[in-house]
Each structure stands twice: as C-alpha cells, then as structure tokens.
C-alpha cells in the first residue's frame, strides 16, 4: 500500500509533459520582392501567444550567401528555434538549418523546399506565372530583378485589395538572379520535422509543386482555400496556427 501511495505522489508532483520551457524562438524569413513586414500579422499573433519572434531581413542576393547569413544569425539565439520561410525564404531555411542544431522544426509558407542540387527557379511548377518570358516578368537593373506591376498585382498577390497590392509593388525589394539559379547545397527537411502552408490559389509556386515538396519532406500540410502566394499577409490566422503547431511540437 505504501509503495502505491509513493508512486501516486510521485506522479502527482511530476512536471506536466505539456509544459514547454523554454518556449522556442520563432524566426521568420521572407522571400523575394518582400521584406520583414510581410510577417507582421504572424508576429503580432505569436507575440500575443507569448513567443519571442525574430523576422530576419533576407538579403535576396544568392542562396549560398543568404543561407550563410541566416545561419550566423541563428547562432545568436539561445534555445530551440522554429524556423519559417516564405517563398524563396524556404530555400534559405532549407540550407541554413542544416548547420543550425537548435532548429527543431521547419515551416514552409507558399515556399520552395529544394533537394540538394535543385534551384529555387526549378520549383515554381508547371503553369507558374514565372514560367513566362523574363522580359514580361521583370524590370532588370543589372542582375537585380523587380517584378513588373501587372505580375505583382495579378499573380503575386491577387487576393489583396488592389491599392494594397500596388503599394507593396512600389516598395518591393529586388532579388538577385542568383537567388533563383544557385543549386541548393543542403536539404534540412530530410532530418528536421517540417510543416507546410499551401495557398490553394498560389500562382507563383503552384500548389501542385508545393504538395510534391511537402510529400517528400513528410510535412504536415495545411491548405488555405483561396490563398495566393501572399497567404502570410492575406490569411495570417491559419499561417500562425501552423507555426504554433510546430512550436508545440518543438517542446
């Protein structure tokens, strides 16, 4: 009887397995033609849920250097990390996380998740708006690419109010061609648990391409009906919910 009483007291006093101490830091990485503000909706919601959040300013200058910069940034953060990437940011987190042991979960949001040797440009998928001739897609300044206004408004963020889409187009950050043509040197999703948010109406990286990448990564998928390539702006609630699910799994 005494043995059973001791066991019962031990179980009652044991810490709850649901407790997560410390909570992981959530690091958010934006993609091409965007900036850290594209994550504002998620930042607000994650902070409200008690998480430390960092939005990394992706240089957009080439996969190798961008991933190295992110990996260096991740080394400044103590404790577990949930690393999320949008669009080209997915390629960056795929490479940076391979040398960052504190990264416990990966979250891809309308993103590329390349295998070793694949380029971001290869992963847009058949029927992507980016498969059209470059002269119809970009305004070029040397090797820097700016999306033309009709492409940004009509394909990049078609579910945004037009005035908002035009404002974002006007303030876009250019991306170097090397961001899309440099082969991936790592595939962190092979070892790190992964999550995916797929905008069902994405015209930049097609849902079919994302589903194929999610399948090979054995990722947990959440599809957002009507979501464009900018699901993180137009549907921050489901995106945040998927990030929170990853954060809970990182405990």
VODRENDO-483786 format. One line per 10 residues: number of its first residue (from 1); their letters; for each residue x, y, z of C-alpha. Coordinates in steps of 0.25 Angstrom, whole numbers, always signed. Each point is the difference from the previous one (the first is absolute). Layout:
BEGIN
NUM = a = X,Y,Z ~ ... .
***
This chain:
BEGIN
1 = xxxxxxxxxx = +0,+0,+0 ~ +11,+9,+4 ~ +7,-2,-14 ~ -12,+3,-8 ~ -2,+13,+9 ~ +14,+4,-3 ~ -2,-2,-15 ~ -13,+8,+0 ~ +7,+11,+7 ~ +12,+0,-10 .
11 = xxxxxxxxxx = -9,+0,-12 ~ -9,+12,+6 ~ +13,+8,+3 ~ +7,-3,-14 ~ +0,+12,-9 ~ -10,+0,-11 ~ +5,-6,-13 ~ -8,+11,-8 ~ +9,+11,+7 ~ +10,+6,-10 .
21 = xxxxxxxxxx = +11,+7,+7 ~ +6,+8,-7 ~ -9,+3,-11 ~ +7,-1,-13 ~ +3,+13,-7 ~ -7,+2,-13 ~ +9,+5,-12 ~ -8,+5,-12 ~ +7,+1,-14 ~ -6,+8,-11 .
31 = xxxxxxxxxx = +1,-3,-15 ~ +3,+8,-12 ~ -6,+13,-3 ~ -4,+1,+14 ~ +5,+5,+14 ~ -1,-4,+14 ~ -14,+8,+1 ~ -6,-11,-8 ~ +0,-8,+13 ~ -7,+11,+9 .
41 = xxxxxxxxxx = -13,-8,+1 ~ +7,-12,+5 ~ +10,+8,+9 ~ -12,+7,+7 ~ -7,-14,+3 ~ +12,-7,+4 ~ +4,+10,+10 ~ -14,+0,+5 ~ +2,-15,+3 ~ +13,+3,+8 .
51 = xxxxxxxxxx = +10,-3,-10 ~ +13,+7,-3 ~ +0,+3,-15 ~ +11,+5,-10 ~ -2,+4,-14 ~ +13,-2,-8 ~ +3,+10,-11 ~ +3,-9,-11 ~ +11,+7,-9 ~ -6,-7,-13 .
61 = xxxxxxxxxx = +14,+0,-7 ~ +2,-15,-2 ~ -3,-13,+7 ~ +14,-3,+5 ~ +2,+13,+7 ~ -14,+2,+4 ~ +0,-13,+8 ~ +14,+2,+6 ~ -5,+14,+5 ~ -13,-7,+6 .
71 = xxxxxxxxxx = +9,-11,+6 ~ +8,+11,+7 ~ -12,+7,+5 ~ -6,-13,+6 ~ +13,-2,+8 ~ -3,+13,+8 ~ -13,-7,+5 ~ +0,-8,+13 ~ -9,-12,+1 ~ -9,-8,-10 .
81 = xxxxxxxxxx = -4,+7,-13 ~ -12,-1,-9 ~ +4,+5,-14 ~ -10,+4,-10 ~ +2,+5,-14 ~ -9,+6,-11 ~ +3,-2,-15 ~ +15,+0,-3 ~ +1,+1,+15 ~ -3,-15,+0 .
91 = xxxxxxxxxx = +13,-2,-7 ~ +8,+8,+9 ~ -5,-7,+13 ~ +2,-14,-7 ~ +15,+4,-1 ~ +2,+8,+13 ~ -7,-10,+9 ~ +10,-11,-5 ~ +11,+6,+8 ~ -9,+5,+12 .
101 = xxxxxxxxxx = -2,-11,+10 ~ -10,+9,+8 ~ -10,+0,-11 ~ -11,-10,+4 ~ -11,+2,-10 ~ -1,+6,-14 ~ -12,+7,-5 ~ -2,+3,-15 ~ -10,+10,-4 ~ -3,+0,-15 .
111 = xxxxxxxxxx = +14,-3,-1 ~ +11,-8,-7 ~ +6,-12,+7 ~ +12,-4,-9 ~ +7,-13,+0 ~ +15,+0,-2 ~ +4,+5,-14 ~ -14,+6,-2 ~ -1,+15,-3 ~ -12,+9,+5 .
121 = xxxxxxxxxx = -3,+3,-14 ~ -2,-14,-3 ~ -11,-2,+10 ~ -11,+10,-5 ~ -7,-11,-6 ~ -7,-2,-14 ~ -10,+12,-2 ~ +7,+10,+9 ~ -1,+14,-4 ~ +15,+0,+1 .
131 = xxxxxxxxxx = +1,-9,-12 ~ -2,+11,-10 ~ +11,+7,-7 ~ +8,+8,+9 ~ -2,+13,-8 ~ -15,+0,+4 ~ +3,-3,+15 ~ +11,+9,+5 ~ +7,+13,-1 ~ +14,-3,+1 .
141 = xxxxxxxxxx = +11,+9,+6 ~ +13,-8,-3 ~ -2,-13,+7 ~ -11,+6,+9 ~ -15,-4,-4 ~ -12,+8,+4 ~ -14,-6,-3 ~ -8,+8,-10 ~ -13,+6,+5 ~ -10,-9,-7 .
151 = xxxxxxxxxx = +8,-12,+4 ~ +0,+4,+15 ~ -14,+5,+0 ~ -6,-11,-8 ~ +8,-12,+4 ~ +9,+2,+12 ~ -12,+6,+9 ~ -13,-1,-8 ~ -8,-2,+13 ~ +5,+13,+6 .
161 = xxxxxxxxxx = -8,+13,-2 ~ +6,+6,-13 ~ +4,+13,+7 ~ +8,-8,+10 ~ +6,-9,-10 ~ +5,+13,-8 ~ +6,+5,+13 ~ +7,-13,+2 ~ +5,+0,-14 ~ +5,+14,+1 .
171 = xxxxxxxxxx = +8,-3,+13 ~ +5,-14,-5 ~ +15,-4,+3 ~ +7,-5,-13 ~ +5,-14,+0 ~ +13,-4,-7 ~ -1,-11,-11 ~ +10,-8,+8 ~ -12,-2,+10 ~ -7,-9,-10 .
181 = xxxxxxxxxx = +12,-6,-7 ~ +9,-5,+11 ~ -1,-15,+3 ~ -4,-4,+14 ~ +12,-6,+8 ~ -9,-6,+11 ~ -14,-5,+3 ~ -2,+2,+14 ~ -14,-6,-1 ~ +6,-14,-1 .
191 = xxxxxxxxxx = +3,+1,+15 ~ -8,+11,+6 ~ -16,-2,+1 ~ -7,+9,-10 ~ -13,+7,-1 ~ -6,+6,-12 ~ -11,+11,-3 ~ -5,+0,-15 ~ -8,+11,-6 ~ -10,-8,-9 .
201 = xxxxxxxxxx = +1,+12,-10 ~ +15,+2,+0 ~ +4,+5,-14 ~ +15,+1,+3 ~ +3,-13,+6 ~ -11,-9,-4 ~ -8,-8,+10 ~ +4,-13,-7 ~ +15,+3,+1 ~ -2,+3,+15 .
211 = xxxxxxxxxx = -8,-12,+2 ~ +11,-9,-6 ~ +11,+7,+8 ~ -8,-2,+13 ~ -2,-14,-3 ~ +14,-4,-2 ~ +3,+8,+13 ~ -11,-8,+7 ~ -5,+14,+5 ~ -13,+3,+7 .
221 = xxxxxxxxxx = -8,+8,-10 ~ -11,+11,+1 ~ -6,+5,-12 ~ -7,+14,+0 ~ -12,+1,-10 ~ +2,+12,-9 ~ +14,+3,+6 ~ +9,+7,-10 ~ +15,+0,+0 ~ -1,+10,+11 .
231 = xxxxxxxxxx = -8,-9,+10 ~ +8,+5,+11 ~ -6,+14,-2 ~ -14,-3,-4 ~ -2,-12,+9 ~ +9,+2,+13 ~ -9,-8,+9 ~ +2,-14,-7 ~ +15,+3,-2 ~ +1,+4,+14 .
241 = xxxxxxxxxx = -7,-13,+5 ~ +9,-9,-8 ~ +12,+7,+6 ~ -5,-1,+14 ~ -3,-15,-3 ~ +15,-1,-4 ~ +4,+7,+13 ~ -8,-9,+9 ~ +7,-12,-7 ~ +13,+6,+2 .
251 = x = -2,-2,+15 .
***
